[in-house]
Amino acid sequence: MAHDSVVLARAPNASLLNCWPMPKVLLLQFDTDPACAQRRAALAAMGVTLVEAEPRWPTFFDAVTAERPDIIVIAASRIPSHAYEAARYLGEGFNTRNIPVLLVDVVRKDEAAARRSAPQAAIVDRADLVAAVEKLLGRTRSAQM
């Protein structure tokens, strides 16, 4: 069953919340993707505000507009063409081009196509997803201070 947007929040500890607003990560993935629970759990364990939507038009754009995330993670394992198109659109959009986009679970043989379609997006393996988000959040936090 598809859902428009789900917000999951977990505060790591009160002292971090006093330093800056809790970062928001938008996770675009299909509910039918067998790996969606793994990605969701990994990101939620980081202590970010996690928002989920599917990478189909206009659902993903509505979620970006409503939630204004710091980072967008797009899973490319279920329907890669939707993931690449969403990443391309977000990378080119006037209001969204400054939001970092990570494409995760891109099949090795499709990496060149993903880079051509969405050159602004970074491609990461699922094993490196948390580290990539942490690195981007470090940049985002220092830029806000």
C-alpha positions in Angstrom: 0.0 0.0 0.0 1.5 3.3 -1.0 1.7 6.3 1.3 2.3 9.9 0.5 4.6 10.8 3.3 5.5 9.3 6.6 7.5 11.1 9.3 9.7 9.1 11.7 11.7 11.0 14.3 14.2 9.9 16.9 16.1 12.3 19.0 19.7 11.1 19.8 19.9 13.2 23.0 18.7 16.5 24.2 22.2 18.2 24.0 22.3 17.8 20.3 18.9 19.2 19.8 20.0 22.4 21.6 22.9 23.0 19.2 20.9 23.0 15.9 17.6 21.8 14.5 17.3 18.1 14.0 18.4 17.4 10.4 15.7 16.1 8.0 16.3 13.3 5.6 13.8 12.5 2.8 14.0 8.8 1.8 12.4 8.1 -1.5 11.7 4.4 -2.0 8.9 2.1 -3.0 7.0 0.3 -0.3 7.3 -2.9 -2.3 11.1 -2.8 -2.2 12.4 -5.7 -0.1 15.2 -3.5 1.2 13.1 -0.5 2.3 13.1 -1.6 6.0 16.9 -1.8 6.1 17.4 1.6 4.6 14.7 3.1 6.9 16.2 1.5 10.0 19.8 2.6 9.1 18.7 6.2 8.6 16.4 6.3 11.6 19.2 5.1 13.9 21.1 8.2 13.0 18.7 10.3 15.1 17.5 12.4 12.1 13.9 13.3 11.3 13.2 10.8 8.6 10.5 11.4 6.0 9.5 8.9 3.4 7.7 9.0 0.1 7.8 7.1 -3.2 10.0 8.3 -6.0 7.1 9.0 -8.4 5.7 12.3 -9.7 4.2 14.3 -8.0 4.6 12.4 -4.7 8.3 13.1 -4.3 8.0 16.7 -5.3 5.1 17.3 -2.9 7.2 15.7 -0.1 10.2 17.9 -0.8 8.1 21.0 -0.9 6.2 20.2 2.3 9.2 18.9 4.3 12.1 20.9 3.0 14.7 18.2 3.8 18.4 18.7 4.3 19.3 15.6 2.3 17.4 13.4 -0.1 18.2 9.7 -0.4 16.6 7.9 -3.4 16.6 4.1 -3.6 17.2 2.8 -7.2 16.7 -0.8 -6.5 13.0 -1.2 -7.3 12.3 0.9 -10.4 15.6 2.5 -11.3 14.1 4.8 -14.0 11.9 6.5 -11.4 14.9 7.0 -9.1 17.1 8.5 -11.8 14.3 10.8 -13.1 13.5 12.0 -9.6 17.2 12.7 -9.0 17.5 14.5 -12.3 14.4 16.6 -11.6 15.6 17.5 -8.1 19.1 18.4 -9.3 17.8 20.7 -12.0 14.9 22.3 -10.0 15.3 26.0 -9.0 14.1 25.3 -5.4 15.7 21.9 -5.0 19.1 22.0 -6.8 21.0 22.9 -3.6 19.7 19.9 -1.7 22.2 17.1 -1.7 20.8 13.9 -3.4 22.2 10.4 -2.9 21.2 7.5 -5.1 21.5 4.2 -3.2 21.4 0.6 -4.5 22.3 1.5 -8.1 23.2 -1.7 -9.9 26.8 -1.6 -11.1 26.0 -2.0 -14.7 23.5 0.9 -14.5 25.9 3.4 -12.9 26.9 5.1 -16.1 23.2 5.6 -17.0 22.5 6.9 -13.5 25.4 9.4 -13.8 24.2 10.6 -17.2 20.6 11.0 -16.1 21.4 12.6 -12.7 24.9 14.0 -12.8 24.3 16.1 -9.6 23.4 13.1 -7.5 26.1 11.1 -5.7 25.9 7.3 -6.0 26.5 5.3 -2.8 26.4 1.7 -1.8 23.9 0.8 0.9 26.9 -0.1 3.2 28.2 3.4 2.8 24.8 5.2 3.1 25.0 6.2 6.7 28.6 7.5 6.4 27.6 9.5 3.3 24.7 11.1 5.1 26.8 11.9 8.1 29.4 13.5 5.9 26.7 15.7 4.2 25.2 16.6 7.5 28.5 17.7 8.8 28.7 20.1 5.8 25.1 21.2 6.4 25.5 21.8 10.1 28.7 23.8 9.6 27.1 25.9 6.9 24.2 26.7 9.2 26.4 27.8 12.1 
